[in-house]
């Protein structure tokens, strides 16, 4: 049981890192490094999963729709982090 949770967590981190990296590429400028990009990707997925349905926004269905929504959510998080760093 614990091994499957560890594997799921590792997959979540890798996918979060990829999504964070993609969001860093989409938003003008570079990323923040692997760890922060992974955290931004994970946070972006959470933001997309919570915010978009609340606003009635649907970006496709299934895995592809989830990935696209996560990238958009991570890009929003990157923009917010950059705005906060400027202050």
C-alpha positions in Angstrom: 0.0 0.0 0.0 2.7 2.5 0.9 4.8 1.7 -2.1 1.9 2.6 -4.5 1.4 5.9 -2.6 5.1 6.6 -3.0 5.1 5.9 -6.7 1.9 8.0 -7.2 3.6 10.9 -5.3 6.8 10.6 -7.4 4.7 10.6 -10.6 2.8 13.7 -9.3 6.1 15.5 -8.7 7.5 14.6 -12.2 4.3 15.7 -13.9 4.2 18.8 -11.8 7.8 19.7 -12.7 7.0 19.3 -16.4 3.9 21.4 -16.1 5.8 24.1 -14.1 8.6 24.1 -16.7 6.0 24.5 -19.5 4.4 27.3 -17.6 7.8 29.0 -17.2 8.3 28.8 -21.0 4.8 30.2 -21.7 5.3 33.2 -19.4 7.9 35.6 -20.6 11.3 34.9 -18.9 12.8 31.7 -17.5 11.7 29.3 -14.8 12.6 29.4 -11.1 14.6 26.1 -11.0 13.5 22.5 -10.8 12.1 22.5 -7.2 10.2 25.7 -7.5 8.9 24.8 -11.0 7.6 21.5 -9.6 5.9 23.3 -6.8 4.4 25.9 -9.2 3.2 23.0 -11.5 1.6 21.2 -8.6 0.0 24.4 -7.2 -1.1 25.3 -10.8 -2.9 22.0 -11.1 -4.7 22.6 -7.8 -5.6 26.2 -8.9 -6.9 24.9 -12.2 -8.8 22.1 -10.6 -10.5 24.5 -8.2 -10.8 27.8 -10.0 -11.8 26.8 -13.5 -14.9 24.7 -12.5 -15.9 27.5 -10.1 -15.8 30.0 -13.0 -17.6 27.6 -15.4 -14.5 27.2 -17.6 -13.9 23.8 -19.2 -10.7 23.1 -21.1 -11.5 19.8 -22.7 -12.0 16.5 -21.0 -9.8 13.6 -20.0 -6.0 13.6 -19.6 -5.3 16.2 -22.3 -7.8 18.6 -20.9 -6.4 18.2 -17.4 -2.9 18.8 -18.6 -3.9 21.9 -20.5 -5.8 23.2 -17.5 -2.8 22.5 -15.3 -0.4 24.4 -17.6 -2.8 27.4 -17.7 -3.2 27.2 -13.9 0.6 27.0 -13.4 1.1 30.0 -15.8 -1.3 32.0 -13.6 0.7 31.0 -10.5 4.0 32.0 -12.3 2.5 35.4 -13.1 1.3 35.9 -9.5 4.7 34.8 -8.1 6.5 37.2 -10.4 4.2 40.1 -9.5 4.8 39.4 -5.8 8.6 39.3 -6.3 8.5 42.7 -8.0 6.8 44.3 -4.9 
